[in-house]
Amino acid sequence: MAKKSLFLQVALNGDSVHPATPKTPDQIAADARAVVAEGAHSLHLHPFDKEGRETLQAADCADTIKAVRAACPGIPISLSTSAAIEADPKRRLDLIAGWSELPDLVTANQGEDGIREVCDLLISRGVGIEAGLLTAEDARIFVASGIAEKCERVMVEPLDLNPFDAVRHAETIESIVIDAGIDLEQVHHGYGIACWNVNRRAIARGHGIRTGLEDVMVLPNGKQAKGNAELTAALASIIHYGPLG
């Protein structure tokens, strides 16, 4: 388990194609319990419907949130609001407006059409915003929007699969936010093997980090991870012992 105070979030599923990706409320709750035991401080998840598709439908979201809260009382839950789940901005807003069981937070990708309306709605209902910055342009949009003072933290999430490019873009996004005088907590992660490089840089700079099957399906050595718990344990080890731990 991680013994340092760096914030560690685990993204349990998303559109990950991995045999251990949890989708049902019970599966997600079981994985949530396992990663919290390995040191996770927060859980990010995507509810799925009965057909195994990611969804923003109120009933499916409520079932998943309730199951995870029962398994991990007191652990903050973050839901996705990604346009990849619902591309139509009005339809997405309507679905989110219908949520009956609210998460503690949501991730809100700042480059997406209609995301400000989503943020304003959820802020009015007491839900925290994790501002997702996938590109430098997203970071500039975020800075210009003036919403930072209403957000919980910034998610620095470069999409590059090449580790060098991912680290470089994480640095650029970080700089844009800091140079604007925004001192929100930052949580950094990448995708694929590059996630580990972005995580290591973030740890060295004292930022929060994220792992999990939504982001990465391989361990630092390139071997496929068995699941979320193994990924969390590997990152917790890096936090505590360093890259060679």
C-alpha positions in Angstrom: 0.0 0.0 0.0 1.2 3.5 -0.8 2.5 5.3 2.3 3.2 8.7 0.9 0.4 11.3 0.7 0.3 11.7 -3.1 -3.2 11.5 -4.4 -3.9 8.2 -6.2 -7.0 7.7 -8.3 -7.9 4.5 -10.1 -10.0 4.5 -13.3 -11.6 1.1 -13.2 -13.0 0.5 -16.7 -14.1 2.9 -19.5 -13.8 1.4 -23.0 -10.9 -0.9 -22.0 -10.7 -4.1 -23.9 -9.3 -6.4 -21.2 -10.7 -9.7 -19.9 -10.7 -8.2 -16.3 -12.5 -5.0 -17.1 -15.4 -4.7 -14.7 -18.8 -3.7 -16.1 -21.6 -4.8 -13.8 -22.2 -3.0 -10.5 -21.0 -6.0 -8.6 -17.9 -6.4 -10.6 -17.1 -2.7 -10.4 -17.7 -2.7 -6.6 -15.4 -5.7 -6.2 -12.6 -4.1 -8.1 -13.2 -0.8 -6.2 -12.7 -2.7 -2.9 -9.5 -4.3 -4.2 -7.8 -1.1 -5.4 -8.7 0.8 -2.2 -6.9 -2.0 -0.3 -3.9 -1.3 -2.5 -3.9 2.4 -1.7 -6.4 4.1 -4.0 -7.8 7.4 -2.6 -10.4 7.9 -5.3 -12.3 5.9 -7.8 -13.2 6.9 -11.4 -15.7 4.7 -13.2 -18.1 4.4 -16.1 -21.4 2.7 -15.5 -22.6 0.2 -18.1 -26.1 -0.8 -19.1 -27.5 -4.4 -19.2 -26.2 -4.8 -22.8 -22.6 -4.0 -21.7 -22.5 -0.5 -23.1 -21.2 2.6 -21.4 -24.1 4.8 -20.3 -25.2 8.0 -18.6 -28.7 6.6 -17.9 -29.8 7.5 -14.3 -30.8 4.0 -13.2 -27.6 2.3 -14.3 -25.5 5.1 -12.8 -27.4 4.9 -9.5 -27.0 1.1 -9.3 -23.3 1.4 -9.8 -22.7 4.3 -7.4 -24.7 2.5 -4.7 -22.8 -0.7 -5.1 -19.4 1.0 -5.0 -20.4 3.2 -2.0 -21.5 0.1 -0.1 -18.2 -1.7 -0.9 -16.0 1.4 -0.2 -17.7 3.7 2.2 -16.1 7.2 2.4 -14.1 6.8 -0.8 -14.9 9.6 -3.4 -16.5 8.4 -6.6 -15.9 10.2 -9.9 -18.1 9.4 -12.9 -17.3 10.2 -16.5 -19.2 12.7 -18.6 -17.3 12.0 -21.8 -18.7 12.7 -25.2 -17.5 9.3 -26.1 -20.5 7.9 -24.1 -23.0 10.4 -25.5 -21.9 12.6 -28.4 -25.0 14.8 -28.6 -24.5 17.7 -26.1 -28.2 18.3 -25.4 -28.9 14.6 -25.0 -25.9 14.3 -22.6 -27.1 17.2 -20.5 -30.6 15.8 -20.3 -29.3 12.4 -19.2 -27.1 14.0 -16.5 -29.9 16.2 -15.3 -31.8 13.0 -14.6 -29.3 11.5 -12.3 -30.9 10.5 -9.0 -27.9 9.2 -7.2 -25.1 11.8 -7.5 -21.4 10.9 -7.6 -18.9 13.0 -5.5 -17.2 14.2 -8.6 -17.2 14.0 -12.4 -14.5 14.3 -14.9 -15.4 17.0 -17.5 -13.3 17.2 -20.6 -12.9 20.9 -21.3 -12.5 20.6 -25.0 -15.9 19.1 -25.6 -19.0 20.9 -26.9 -21.5 21.7 -24.2 -19.1 20.8 -21.3 -19.6 24.2 -19.6 -23.4 23.5 -19.3 -22.6 20.1 -17.8 -20.2 21.6 -15.3 -22.7 24.4 -14.3 -25.5 21.9 -13.8 -23.4 19.5 -11.6 -21.8 22.3 -9.6 -25.3 23.6 -8.8 -26.1 20.1 -7.5 -23.0 20.0 -5.3 -20.9 17.7 -7.5 -17.2 18.4 -7.8 -15.5 19.0 -11.1 -12.3 17.3 -12.2 -11.4 19.4 -15.3 -10.0 17.1 -18.0 -7.2 18.6 -20.1 -6.3 16.2 -22.9 -4.4 18.7 -25.0 -2.7 22.1 -24.8 -5.8 23.6 -26.5 -8.0 22.1 -23.8 -5.8 23.8 -21.2 -6.1 27.2 -22.9 -9.9 26.8 -23.2 -10.0 25.9 -19.5 -7.9 29.0 -18.5 -10.1 31.3 -20.6 -13.3 29.9 -19.3 -12.8 31.2 -15.8 -14.3 28.0 -14.3 -11.2 27.0 -12.5 -12.3 28.5 -9.2 -15.3 26.2 -9.2 -13.3 23.0 -9.9 -11.9 20.4 -7.5 -8.8 19.5 -9.5 -7.2 19.4 -12.9 -6.7 16.1 -14.8 -3.7 16.3 -17.0 -4.3 13.5 -19.6 -2.1 13.6 -22.7 -3.4 11.2 -25.4 0.0 10.4 -26.9 0.9 6.7 -27.0 4.6 7.6 -27.4 6.1 8.0 -23.9 8.3 10.9 -24.9 5.5 12.8 -26.5 3.1 12.1 -23.7 5.6 13.5 -21.1 6.3 16.6 -23.2 2.6 17.3 -23.6 1.9 16.8 -19.9 4.6 19.4 -19.2 3.0 21.8 -21.6 -0.5 21.4 -20.2 0.9 21.8 -16.6 2.8 24.9 -17.6 -0.3 26.6 -19.2 -2.3 26.0 -16.0 0.4 27.1 -13.6 1.4 30.2 -15.7 -2.3 31.3 -15.5 -2.0 31.3 -11.7 -4.3 28.3 -11.3 -3.1 26.4 -8.2 -5.6 23.6 -8.3 -4.4 20.1 -7.4 -3.2 18.3 -10.6 -3.6 14.6 -11.3 -1.5 13.3 -14.2 -1.9 10.1 -16.3 -1.4 9.0 -19.8 -2.5 6.0 -21.9 -0.9 2.7 -22.7 2.7 2.2 -21.7 3.1 6.0 -21.7 0.9 6.2 -18.6 3.8 5.0 -16.5 6.2 7.7 -17.9 3.6 10.4 -17.2 3.0 9.0 -13.7 6.7 9.0 -12.9 7.1 12.6 -13.9 4.1 13.6 -11.9 5.3 11.8 -8.8 8.7 13.5 -9.0 6.8 16.9 -9.2 4.5 16.1 -6.3 1.3 15.8 -8.4 -1.4 13.3 -8.0 -1.5 10.3 -10.3 -4.0 8.0 -11.9 -3.9 4.4 -13.1 -6.4 1.6 -14.0 -7.7 -0.3 -16.9 -9.2 2.7 -18.5 -5.7 4.1 -19.0 -3.3 1.3 -19.2 -3.5 -2.5 -19.4 0.3 -3.3 -19.0 2.7 -3.1 -16.1 5.8 -1.0 -16.3 7.7 -4.0 -17.8 5.2 -4.2 -20.7 3.6 -7.4 -19.4 -0.2 -7.4 -19.4 -1.6 -6.7 -16.0 -4.0 -9.1 -14.4 -6.4 -6.3 -13.5 -6.9 -3.1 -11.6 -5.5 -4.3 -8.3 -2.2 -5.2 -9.9 -1.9 -1.9 -11.7 -2.6 0.0 -8.4 -0.1 -2.1 -6.5 2.6 -1.4 -9.1 1.9 2.4 -9.0 1.8 2.4 -5.2 5.2 0.7 -5.2 6.6 3.4 -7.4 5.2 6.1 -5.1 6.7 4.5 -2.1 10.0 3.0 -3.3 10.7 4.9 -6.6 10.9 3.5 -10.1 13.2 0.7 -9.2 11.1 -0.5 -6.3 
